[in-house]
Amino acid sequence: MVAYACEPGFAGFLLHLRTLARVSIQGEARTLPEGSSGYAEARALYQKRFHDSSPLFGFGDFLLFRLVPREARFVAGFARAYTVDAEELKKAAAIRLGP
């Protein structure tokens, strides 16, 4: 996803992009209901990563979702992009994080 500005008559769309490495993840997202199995662990993990998120869990219009990846597209820079599937993601995590 990227922010854009429309030229008159939709003749073109203007994009101002950053050239930093990035990843887009595609998969299935499902709500993780409060009180469900694994919710407490998932909430704690999310709050550990995003310390300022704790108050948001008290609002009824914020939900916790779990995205199960099907594939990821890693863009490392100009002409350097790779698509990996879920199994390759697991292998990469094992290398990075250990067993």
C-alpha positions in Angstrom: 0.0 0.0 0.0 1.2 3.5 -0.8 -0.2 7.0 -0.5 -0.9 8.7 -3.8 -2.2 11.9 -5.4 -4.5 11.9 -8.4 -3.7 14.0 -11.4 -6.7 15.8 -13.0 -9.1 13.4 -14.8 -7.2 10.5 -13.3 -4.6 10.9 -16.0 -2.0 9.6 -13.6 -1.3 8.9 -10.0 1.7 10.4 -8.2 3.6 8.3 -5.8 6.4 9.4 -3.5 8.2 6.2 -2.5 10.9 5.4 -0.1 13.6 3.0 -1.2 13.9 1.1 2.1 13.6 -2.6 2.2 10.1 -3.7 2.9 7.9 -6.8 3.0 4.3 -7.4 2.3 2.6 -10.4 3.8 -0.4 -12.2 2.3 -2.4 -14.8 4.1 -5.6 -15.2 6.2 -6.5 -12.8 8.9 -8.9 -13.8 11.6 -10.1 -12.1 14.8 -8.5 -13.5 17.9 -11.5 -13.1 20.4 -10.7 -12.1 24.0 -10.9 -15.2 26.2 -10.1 -17.6 23.4 -7.3 -20.1 23.5 -4.0 -18.3 22.9 -5.4 -14.7 23.3 -3.5 -13.9 26.5 -0.2 -15.0 25.1 -0.8 -13.1 21.8 -1.8 -10.0 23.7 1.3 -10.1 25.8 3.5 -10.7 22.8 1.9 -7.7 21.0 2.2 -5.4 24.0 5.9 -6.4 24.4 6.5 -5.3 20.9 4.3 -2.2 21.1 4.6 -0.9 24.6 2.1 2.0 24.1 -0.7 -0.3 22.9 -1.8 -1.4 26.3 -4.6 1.2 26.7 -6.1 0.3 23.3 -7.0 -3.1 24.6 -9.5 -1.5 26.9 -11.5 0.0 24.0 -14.3 -2.1 22.5 -13.6 -1.0 18.9 -10.1 -2.4 18.8 -9.7 -6.1 18.0 -6.7 -8.4 18.0 -6.1 -10.2 14.7 -3.9 -13.1 13.8 -2.5 -13.2 10.3 -1.4 -16.7 9.1 1.0 -16.1 6.2 0.6 -17.8 2.9 3.5 -15.9 1.3 5.6 -12.9 1.7 7.1 -10.5 -0.9 10.4 -9.0 0.2 11.7 -6.0 -1.7 15.3 -5.4 -0.9 15.8 -2.5 -3.4 15.7 -1.8 -7.1 15.5 -5.1 -9.1 15.9 -7.2 -5.9 12.6 -8.7 -4.9 11.8 -12.2 -3.7 8.6 -14.1 -2.9 8.7 -16.8 -0.3 6.0 -19.2 0.9 5.0 -20.1 4.4 7.5 -23.0 4.7 10.3 -20.8 3.6 9.3 -18.1 6.2 9.4 -20.8 8.9 12.9 -21.8 7.8 14.1 -18.2 7.8 12.7 -17.7 11.3 14.5 -20.8 12.5 17.8 -19.5 11.1 17.3 -16.1 12.5 15.9 -17.1 15.9 17.1 -20.6 16.4 15.0 -23.7 17.2 
